[in-house]
């Protein structure tokens, strides 16, 4: 498997936000209630 690292472009915003949201929620599951997570 190989990877290409490149600068983010405007078209990437939705995917980056999706990864951030999923990783945030999974990381803090059971620590920070979902309602509070949504405020972040």
PDB file of N, CA, C and O in Angstrom, chain B, residues numbered from 101:
ATOM      1  N   UNK B 101       0.854  -1.165   0.000  1.00  0.00           N
ATOM      2  CA  UNK B 101       0.000   0.000   0.000  1.00  0.00           C
ATOM      3  C   UNK B 101       0.904   1.232   0.000  1.00  0.00           C
ATOM      4  O   UNK B 101       1.929   1.263   0.680  1.00  0.00           O
ATOM      5  N   UNK B 102       0.515   2.232  -0.761  1.00  0.00           N
ATOM      6  CA  UNK B 102       1.291   3.468  -0.776  1.00  0.00           C
ATOM      7  C   UNK B 102       0.367   4.655  -0.516  1.00  0.00           C
ATOM      8  O   UNK B 102      -0.844   4.576  -0.724  1.00  0.00           O
ATOM      9  N   UNK B 103       0.948   5.724  -0.070  1.00  0.00           N
ATOM     10  CA  UNK B 103       0.199   6.926   0.257  1.00  0.00           C
ATOM     11  C   UNK B 103       0.836   8.129  -0.422  1.00  0.00           C
ATOM     12  O   UNK B 103       2.043   8.169  -0.659  1.00  0.00           O
ATOM     13  N   UNK B 104       0.001   9.096  -0.726  1.00  0.00           N
ATOM     14  CA  UNK B 104       0.490  10.368  -1.248  1.00  0.00           C
ATOM     15  C   UNK B 104       0.026  11.445  -0.283  1.00  0.00           C
ATOM     16  O   UNK B 104      -1.165  11.575   0.001  1.00  0.00           O
ATOM     17  N   UNK B 105       0.980  12.210   0.214  1.00  0.00           N
ATOM     18  CA  UNK B 105       0.644  13.317   1.110  1.00  0.00           C
ATOM     19  C   UNK B 105       0.672  14.595   0.285  1.00  0.00           C
ATOM     20  O   UNK B 105       1.655  14.897  -0.392  1.00  0.00           O
ATOM     21  N   UNK B 106      -0.424  15.337   0.356  1.00  0.00           N
ATOM     22  CA  UNK B 106      -0.518  16.578  -0.412  1.00  0.00           C
ATOM     23  C   UNK B 106      -1.192  17.637   0.434  1.00  0.00           C
ATOM     24  O   UNK B 106      -1.786  17.334   1.469  1.00  0.00           O
ATOM     25  N   UNK B 107      -1.101  18.856  -0.001  1.00  0.00           N
ATOM     26  CA  UNK B 107      -1.800  19.920   0.696  1.00  0.00           C
ATOM     27  C   UNK B 107      -3.300  19.761   0.506  1.00  0.00           C
ATOM     28  O   UNK B 107      -3.775  19.332  -0.545  1.00  0.00           O
ATOM     29  N   UNK B 108      -4.022  20.117   1.543  1.00  0.00           N
ATOM     30  CA  UNK B 108      -5.476  20.057   1.475  1.00  0.00           C
ATOM     31  C   UNK B 108      -5.984  21.147   0.534  1.00  0.00           C
ATOM     32  O   UNK B 108      -5.435  22.247   0.476  1.00  0.00           O
ATOM     33  N   UNK B 109      -7.040  20.817  -0.196  1.00  0.00           N
ATOM     34  CA  UNK B 109      -7.704  21.801  -1.048  1.00  0.00           C
ATOM     35  C   UNK B 109      -9.140  21.967  -0.562  1.00  0.00           C
ATOM     36  O   UNK B 109      -9.647  21.142   0.198  1.00  0.00           O
ATOM     37  N   UNK B 110      -9.775  23.015  -0.999  1.00  0.00           N
ATOM     38  CA  UNK B 110     -11.133  23.330  -0.552  1.00  0.00           C
ATOM     39  C   UNK B 110     -12.096  22.149  -0.721  1.00  0.00           C
ATOM     40  O   UNK B 110     -12.988  21.952   0.104  1.00  0.00           O
ATOM     41  N   UNK B 111     -11.920  21.388  -1.759  1.00  0.00           N
ATOM     42  CA  UNK B 111     -12.808  20.248  -2.037  1.00  0.00           C
ATOM     43  C   UNK B 111     -12.675  19.140  -0.985  1.00  0.00           C
ATOM     44  O   UNK B 111     -13.524  18.251  -0.915  1.00  0.00           O
ATOM     45  N   UNK B 112     -11.622  19.186  -0.172  1.00  0.00           N
ATOM     46  CA  UNK B 112     -11.393  18.167   0.855  1.00  0.00           C
ATOM     47  C   UNK B 112     -12.106  18.466   2.170  1.00  0.00           C
ATOM     48  O   UNK B 112     -12.146  17.602   3.046  1.00  0.00           O
ATOM     49  N   UNK B 113     -12.657  19.638   2.333  1.00  0.00           N
ATOM     50  CA  UNK B 113     -13.190  20.083   3.622  1.00  0.00           C
ATOM     51  C   UNK B 113     -14.206  19.100   4.208  1.00  0.00           C
ATOM     52  O   UNK B 113     -14.096  18.743   5.381  1.00  0.00           O
ATOM     53  N   UNK B 114     -15.170  18.662   3.437  1.00  0.00           N
ATOM     54  CA  UNK B 114     -16.203  17.759   3.964  1.00  0.00           C
ATOM     55  C   UNK B 114     -15.600  16.459   4.493  1.00  0.00           C
ATOM     56  O   UNK B 114     -15.990  15.984   5.560  1.00  0.00           O
ATOM     57  N   UNK B 115     -14.651  15.881   3.755  1.00  0.00           N
ATOM     58  CA  UNK B 115     -14.040  14.630   4.179  1.00  0.00           C
ATOM     59  C   UNK B 115     -13.194  14.829   5.436  1.00  0.00           C
ATOM     60  O   UNK B 115     -13.209  13.981   6.328  1.00  0.00           O
ATOM     61  N   UNK B 116     -12.465  15.926   5.515  1.00  0.00           N
ATOM     62  CA  UNK B 116     -11.632  16.200   6.690  1.00  0.00           C
ATOM     63  C   UNK B 116     -12.516  16.405   7.917  1.00  0.00           C
ATOM     64  O   UNK B 116     -12.206  15.904   8.998  1.00  0.00           O
ATOM     65  N   UNK B 117     -13.610  17.136   7.754  1.00  0.00           N
ATOM     66  CA  UNK B 117     -14.527  17.340   8.870  1.00  0.00           C
ATOM     67  C   UNK B 117     -15.147  16.023   9.318  1.00  0.00           C
ATOM     68  O   UNK B 117     -15.340  15.804  10.514  1.00  0.00           O
ATOM     69  N   UNK B 118     -15.457  15.153   8.377  1.00  0.00           N
ATOM     70  CA  UNK B 118     -16.041  13.850   8.713  1.00  0.00           C
ATOM     71  C   UNK B 118     -15.055  13.002   9.528  1.00  0.00           C
ATOM     72  O   UNK B 118     -15.437  12.396  10.529  1.00  0.00           O
ATOM     73  N   UNK B 119     -13.805  12.961   9.106  1.00  0.00           N
ATOM     74  CA  UNK B 119     -12.789  12.205   9.843  1.00  0.00           C
ATOM     75  C   UNK B 119     -12.608  12.792  11.242  1.00  0.00           C
ATOM     76  O   UNK B 119     -12.519  12.052  12.221  1.00  0.00           O
ATOM     77  N   UNK B 120     -12.555  14.117  11.335  1.00  0.00           N
ATOM     78  CA  UNK B 120     -12.380  14.768  12.639  1.00  0.00           C
ATOM     79  C   UNK B 120     -13.539  14.441  13.571  1.00  0.00           C
ATOM     80  O   UNK B 120     -13.326  14.126  14.742  1.00  0.00           O
ATOM     81  N   UNK B 121     -14.759  14.513  13.060  1.00  0.00           N
ATOM     82  CA  UNK B 121     -15.933  14.235  13.885  1.00  0.00           C
ATOM     83  C   UNK B 121     -15.943  12.790  14.370  1.00  0.00           C
ATOM     84  O   UNK B 121     -16.174  12.528  15.550  1.00  0.00           O
ATOM     85  N   UNK B 122     -15.692  11.860  13.463  1.00  0.00           N
ATOM     86  CA  UNK B 122     -15.716  10.439  13.835  1.00  0.00           C
ATOM     87  C   UNK B 122     -14.606  10.104  14.825  1.00  0.00           C
ATOM     88  O   UNK B 122     -14.829   9.365  15.783  1.00  0.00           O
ATOM     89  N   UNK B 123     -13.426  10.639  14.599  1.00  0.00           N
ATOM     90  CA  UNK B 123     -12.325  10.319  15.510  1.00  0.00           C
ATOM     91  C   UNK B 123     -12.534  10.980  16.862  1.00  0.00           C
ATOM     92  O   UNK B 123     -12.204  10.386  17.889  1.00  0.00           O
ATOM     93  N   UNK B 124     -13.076  12.201  16.891  1.00  0.00           N
ATOM     94  CA  UNK B 124     -13.373  12.890  18.161  1.00  0.00           C
ATOM     95  C   UNK B 124     -14.392  12.081  18.962  1.00  0.00           C
ATOM     96  O   UNK B 124     -14.177  11.786  20.138  1.00  0.00           O
ATOM     97  N   UNK B 125     -15.497  11.728  18.319  1.00  0.00           N
ATOM     98  CA  UNK B 125     -16.558  10.992  19.007  1.00  0.00           C
ATOM     99  C   UNK B 125     -16.064   9.655  19.534  1.00  0.00           C
ATOM    100  O   UNK B 125     -16.397   9.272  20.656  1.00  0.00           O
ATOM    101  N   UNK B 126     -15.288   8.952  18.755  1.00  0.00           N
ATOM    102  CA  UNK B 126     -14.793   7.640  19.180  1.00  0.00           C
ATOM    103  C   UNK B 126     -13.775   7.777  20.305  1.00  0.00           C
ATOM    104  O   UNK B 126     -13.768   6.976  21.240  1.00  0.00           O
ATOM    105  N   UNK B 127     -12.920   8.784  20.218  1.00  0.00           N
ATOM    106  CA  UNK B 127     -11.886   8.991  21.233  1.00  0.00           C
ATOM    107  C   UNK B 127     -12.493   9.305  22.594  1.00  0.00           C
ATOM    108  O   UNK B 127     -12.016   8.812  23.616  1.00  0.00           O
ATOM    109  N   UNK B 128     -13.544  10.123  22.611  1.00  0.00           N
ATOM    110  CA  UNK B 128     -14.112  10.580  23.877  1.00  0.00           C
ATOM    111  C   UNK B 128     -15.395   9.873  24.285  1.00  0.00           C
ATOM    112  O   UNK B 128     -16.060  10.283  25.237  1.00  0.00           O
ATOM    113  N   UNK B 129     -15.748   8.789  23.551  1.00  0.00           N
ATOM    114  CA  UNK B 129     -16.932   8.000  23.884  1.00  0.00           C
ATOM    115  C   UNK B 129     -16.782   7.470  25.306  1.00  0.00           C
ATOM    116  O   UNK B 129     -15.756   6.876  25.639  1.00  0.00           O
ATOM    117  N   UNK B 130     -17.781   7.675  26.135  1.00  0.00           N
ATOM    118  CA  UNK B 130     -17.734   7.210  27.508  1.00  0.00           C
ATOM    119  C   UNK B 130     -17.033   8.164  28.457  1.00  0.00           C
ATOM    120  O   UNK B 130     -17.051   7.955  29.670  1.00  0.00           O
ATOM    121  N   UNK B 131     -16.412   9.213  27.920  1.00  0.00           N
ATOM    122  CA  UNK B 131     -15.718  10.203  28.750  1.00  0.00           C
ATOM    123  C   UNK B 131     -16.471  11.529  28.742  1.00  0.00           C
ATOM    124  O   UNK B 131     -16.732  12.117  29.792  1.00  0.00           O
ATOM    125  N   UNK B 132     -16.815  11.992  27.538  1.00  0.00           N
ATOM    126  CA  UNK B 132     -17.556  13.244  27.376  1.00  0.00           C
ATOM    127  C   UNK B 132     -18.916  12.892  26.777  1.00  0.00           C
ATOM    128  O   UNK B 132     -18.973  12.278  25.711  1.00  0.00           O
ATOM    129  N   UNK B 133     -20.023  13.270  27.445  1.00  0.00           N
ATOM    130  CA  UNK B 133     -21.353  12.947  26.901  1.00  0.00           C
ATOM    131  C   UNK B 133     -21.539  13.484  25.482  1.00  0.00           C
ATOM    132  O   UNK B 133     -21.007  14.540  25.138  1.00  0.00           O
ATOM    133  N   UNK B 134     -22.296  12.752  24.661  1.00  0.00           N
ATOM    134  CA  UNK B 134     -22.503  13.131  23.262  1.00  0.00           C
ATOM    135  C   UNK B 134     -23.040  14.555  23.095  1.00  0.00           C
ATOM    136  O   UNK B 134     -22.634  15.268  22.178  1.00  0.00           O
ATOM    137  N   UNK B 135     -23.950  14.967  23.979  1.00  0.00           N
ATOM    138  CA  UNK B 135     -24.515  16.313  23.880  1.00  0.00           C
ATOM    139  C   UNK B 135     -23.441  17.388  23.989  1.00  0.00           C
ATOM    140  O   UNK B 135     -23.483  18.396  23.284  1.00  0.00           O
ATOM    141  N   UNK B 136     -22.498  17.167  24.860  1.00  0.00           N
ATOM    142  CA  UNK B 136     -21.403  18.123  25.019  1.00  0.00           C
ATOM    143  C   UNK B 136     -20.449  18.022  23.823  1.00  0.00           C
ATOM    144  O   UNK B 136     -19.949  19.042  23.348  1.00  0.00           O
ATOM    145  N   UNK B 137     -20.198  16.826  23.343  1.00  0.00           N
ATOM    146  CA  UNK B 137     -19.336  16.658  22.162  1.00  0.00           C
ATOM    147  C   UNK B 137     -19.887  17.435  20.970  1.00  0.00           C
ATOM    148  O   UNK B 137     -19.127  18.044  20.218  1.00  0.00           O
ATOM    149  N   UNK B 138     -21.211  17.414  20.798  1.00  0.00           N
ATOM    150  CA  UNK B 138     -21.825  18.125  19.674  1.00  0.00           C
ATOM    151  C   UNK B 138     -21.552  19.623  19.739  1.00  0.00           C
ATOM    152  O   UNK B 138     -21.440  20.275  18.701  1.00  0.00           O
ATOM    153  N   UNK B 139     -21.443  20.176  20.944  1.00  0.00           N
ATOM    154  CA  UNK B 139     -21.166  21.603  21.079  1.00  0.00           C
ATOM    155  C   UNK B 139     -19.755  21.974  20.620  1.00  0.00           C
ATOM    156  O   UNK B 139     -19.494  23.127  20.276  1.00  0.00           O
ATOM    157  N   UNK B 140     -18.851  21.001  20.616  1.00  0.00           N
ATOM    158  CA  UNK B 140     -17.503  21.252  20.145  1.00  0.00           C
ATOM    159  C   UNK B 140     -17.463  21.173  18.632  1.00  0.00           C
ATOM    160  O   UNK B 140     -16.403  21.357  18.033  1.00  0.00           O
TER     161      UNK B 140
END
